[in-house]
């Protein structure tokens, strides 16, 4: 993979064990040490954050933190330590599927610290249990929108850091060159998510990049994508994750984990690449190609998996016992300025089909449109 291959394209822009969440609002500018009251003339505390849950699967919960104080930022920890303004910022609902103690903080201008809000979780779910799924079911007789409570979109053109050619389109978008009558992401009556690359006119391409950013996230666990991808010159399908903290630390400091990524026509042997990217390793430094067995290609159905644990990211295809790449902080040895970002908090999920760019190059006369990537499900299991 070239230095921009699995990296610059993402510039835009827990599975947590036993859980106790606590949140505080701090006075803006009062410092980040602990939860002591800040200085300032207004001693009215910010509203104590509220913790709400919704059921996931098999005892797991999705946790949401909120504050009624306008502009409050909530910080939290997942190891039982006292949160500070150096702790992760709450950016999105996150999955809780094991036993953990968590605390959190936030900041609101003009208020003193809020009281602490706490809640304990002890689901004690066995390893290997399915705890979250987006299975793209569709019981209607027409193509359907991906659930807006889980999936949102990146939109527009601009190359996405890699000189890509497509405009990404949201559901029902009529912004030129997008067309509501030809959605680039939809759930078909076949029960698959279709991500479709179109060529509405010469030199113009549309596609979709769907993501759970701001809606759902998780930290640690085993995630699987069952997918079938197009194999043609200039096409670039991917299933990957980025840290929620992209909103505060930007890319690549947020970290990126590429589970499914390949380009262009099928080769022999055919392949998929699993890679990680972060500060100091944004190019080809940490990517491993998996060669499919003889006679298999990425154009047929495969399960692309990642096992994410503290201090470890590992990849497999079709069988979680068949790990083909494992990365740990020691993998960064010798990479100047590098920092391991994958234990800093939850990540969100992305699925997309890019057209052209610095990795695959442009489509040519052999490339046919429409072309589509199919996704059967996205599943998360406990480690």
N, C-alpha and C positions, 0 to 999 in steps of 0.2 A: 504494500500500500504506500503511495506517495505521501509526503509530509502533509498534504492537504486532504488526503483521501477520507479518513474517518474522523477528521478533526474540524477543519475550518468550516465544513458544511454545517456544523452544529453551533457556530458562534452566536446565532441569533439568540437575539436574546442571549412503621418500623416494626419491617416485620419485627416488632419490638417484643421482647420477652416481658414478665410480670410488671405491671405498669401502675405507677402512681403519678399523676400529672399535677403539677402545681404551677401557678402562674402569678406573676406580679407585674405591676406597672411601675416604672421608675420615672422620675423627673428627667426630662431630656437634659443631658449635660451634667448629671450628678455623678457620672463615673460608672464603671462596670463591676465593682467589687461587691459581691454578695447582694443582700436584699435590704440593706439598711435604708432608712429614709433619706431622701435627698435634701439638699439645701434649697432655698427659694422661699418666696413670700407666701405662696399658696400651699396650705397644709391639707387641703381637701384631697383625700386619696382618690386615685383612679378606681374605676369600677373593677371589682374582683373578676377575673376572667371566668368564663363559663366553659365547662367541659361537657360535650355531648357525644353520644356514641350511636352508631347504627350497626346492625348485624352484618357481618360478612358471611363466612361459611364455617360450620363445624366448631362454633364457639369463639371464633375470631371476631374482632370488632374494628370498625373504622372510627377513629377519634378525631373530633373537630374542636379546636379552641377558638374562643371569640371573646371580645371585650366590648362592653357598651360605651366605653370612652372613645370618642371620635379620635382617630389618628393613633391609637395605641398600637404598639408593636409588641408582640408576645415572643419571649425567648423561652427555651426549654432545654432540659437535659434528659437523657434516657438511662443514666447510670446511678440515679439516686443522689447525685451531688447537688449542691446549691447552685442554682442558675445565676449567671451574670450576663452583662451585655456582651460578653464574648461568647456566650453559648449560641447554639443554632437558633435562627429566627424561624418562628412558625410561618410556613408559607402555604401549606395545603393539608387537608385531612390525610391521616396516615394509618396504616394497618397495625393492629396489635394482636399478636397471636401466640404469645408466650409470657413468661413471668418476669417482670421487670419493675424497678422503681424509677420514676421519672419526676423531675421538677422543671419549672420553666419561668422565664421572665419576659417583660416587655417594657416599652418606653412611651410615655405620653407627655407632651409639652404642657407645662403649667400645673402639673399635679404631683403630689407626693406618692410614695409607693402604695400600691394596693395591698389588700390582704392576699394571702396565699390560698389558691384553690387546689384541692388534691382529690384524686380518686385512684383506688387500687384495682388492678386487674390480675387475676390468677387463672387463666383459662386451662393451663396444664394440658395442652394439645400435643398428642404424640408426633414424633418426627415423621415426615412424609405425608402429612395430612393436607388435603386441599383446603386452603383457607380463603382464597379469593379467585374469582374467575370472570372473565369477559368472554362469553362463548358465542356472541353475535347471533343469537336465536332470532328468528323472524317468523311469526305466526300469521302474518298478513299475506295477501296475494299480490303485493307490490313491493318494490325496493323501499327500504326503510332507512331512516337516519340513524347513525351510530348514537348510542345513548348520550344525550347532552349532559347528563349528570356525571358521566365518566370521561367522555372524549370531547376535546376541543381541537382547534386547528391553528397551525401556522399558516399565514396567507401572504400572497404577493410574490414579487420577483426579486431581482437584485442579486442573483447569483449565490446567495446563502454562503458566501465566503469561499466558494469553490468554482466560480464561473459557471454555475449550473444554468440551464436554459429554461426551466419550467417556471410557470406561475402556479403557486399552490392555491387551491380553491377550497373554501369552506362549503358546507352543505347549503344548498339553495342560493349560492352566490351568483349574482348577475353582473359582478364587476368584470369588465372586459379583460381577458378573453374567456372568463368562466361562464358557464351556462347552467341554469337550474335544470334544464331538460337533459343534461348529460353530466350527472354528478360524478365527481372524481373519487368520492368515498361514499360507499353505501353498503348496507347489509342486504344481500340478495335473498330471494325466496329459497335459495339453496342453503341458507344458514351460514354463509361465509361473509366476512368483511372483504369487499372488493376495493382495492386502491388502484385507480385506473389512470394511466398516462394517455392523453389525447394529443392529437395534432390538429387543432381547429383550422389552421391555415399554414401556408409555407413559412417555416422558420418560427412558428409559434407553438408552444407546448403548454399543456396544463396537466396537473397531477394533484396529489393530496399528501399532506403530512398531518396525521392525527396524533394527539398526545393527551396525557392525563394531567398535564401541568396545572396546578392550582385546584385540582379536583380529587386526585388520589395519588398516594405515594406509599412507599414501603422501604424498610431497611432490613436487610438480611432475609434469607430464605432462598428457595429454589424457584426460578421463574422459567416457564416454557412458552414458546411460540410455535404453534403448529402451522406451517406456512408452505406455500407453493409460490415460486417466484419466476418472473419472466427472464429469459436468457437471450438477449439481443444486444447488438452493438449500441452503446450509449445509454443503457438502462442501468439503474443503480438502486436496487431495493435494499431496505435495512429495517431491522428491529433492534432497538437500543434504549439506553437509559441515561439520564443526566440528573445531577444532584439538584434538589429543590433550591439550594442556596445560590443557584445561578442568578437569582434576582438580587443578591447582595454582594457576591464575590465575582460574578461573571464567569465566563468560560475562558480558559480551561480549568480554573481553580475549583470549579464545582465538581469536576470529574465527569467522565463519560465512559460507559461500558457498552461496547458494540457486540451484540449476541449473534445477529444475522447480518452479514454484509458481503456482497459480491457484485461484480460488474460484468457486463458484456455477454457474449455468446458462450455456450457451454464448451468446456474443454475436456480433455481426456488425460488424466482423471479430472473430474469436475471438483469444485471446491467451495468452501465458505471460509470467511476469516473472522476470528474472534479477537478483539483487541481492547485495550484500555488506553485512556488519554487523560492527562492532567498537567499541572504546571511542570514544565521541564521534560515532558514526554508527549508531545502533540503530533508526532509524525509516525514513522514506521518503527519506532523503537520497540514497542510492545504489542505486536500483532502476530498471530499464529494462524497459518492456513491448515484447514482440515480437508483432506482429500477423501471424497466419497468412494466407497467400494466400486470396483469395476462394474460398469453397466448402470450405475446410478448417477443422476444429475439433480441439481437444485430445482429443476422444472417439475419434479415429482414431489409428493408430500413428504416433509421431514419435520421432526420436532427439534427445534433449536433451543438449548437450555443453558442456564447460568446458575451456578451455586455460589451464593454470596454469603460469606461469613466474615466475622471480624478479622481483619487482616488478610483476607483472601478473596479472590474472584476467580472462579474456574468455569470452563466452558465444555459442553458436550453436544453431540448430535445423536438423537434417537434413543440413546441409552445413558441414563445418568451415571452408570458405573464406568462408562467409557470416556473419561476425561481426556481431552486432547491439549488443553492449555490451562495452566494455573499461574496466577500472578499474585505476588505478595509484596510487602514493602521492600523486601530484599531484591526484588526484580528491578528496583530503581537504582541499584548500586552502579555507580559510575556515570549516572546521568546528571550532569551539572544543574543545580538549582531545582531539582525535582522534589515533589512533595506528594505523599500518598493522601488522596482526598476521600477515599471510599468508606471511611468510618466517621465522617463528619455529620451524617444525618441521612434522612430518606431521599429517595430518588423517584422521578416520574418516568413514564413509559412513552416511547415514540415509535410510530410505524410510518414509513414513507417509501415512495418510489420516485427517485430523482431522475431527471433526464439530462444527459450531458454532464459537463464539468471536468475538472482537472484529473479526476480519477479514471472514469471510463472513456473520456473523449466524447465527441458528438455522435448522434445517430448518423447512419448512412443509408444508402439505397436498400440495404438488406433489412433495415429496421421497419417493422410494420406497426401501425397504430390502428385502433387502441391496443394497448398492452396492459396487462393487469397482474398485480400481486394479490393472492388470496390468503386470508388468515382465518383458520378454523376457530382458534381460541387463544387466549392469553391466560395462563394459569399460574398461581403462586401457591407453593407448598411450604410447610415448615421444614427447616433443616433437621 
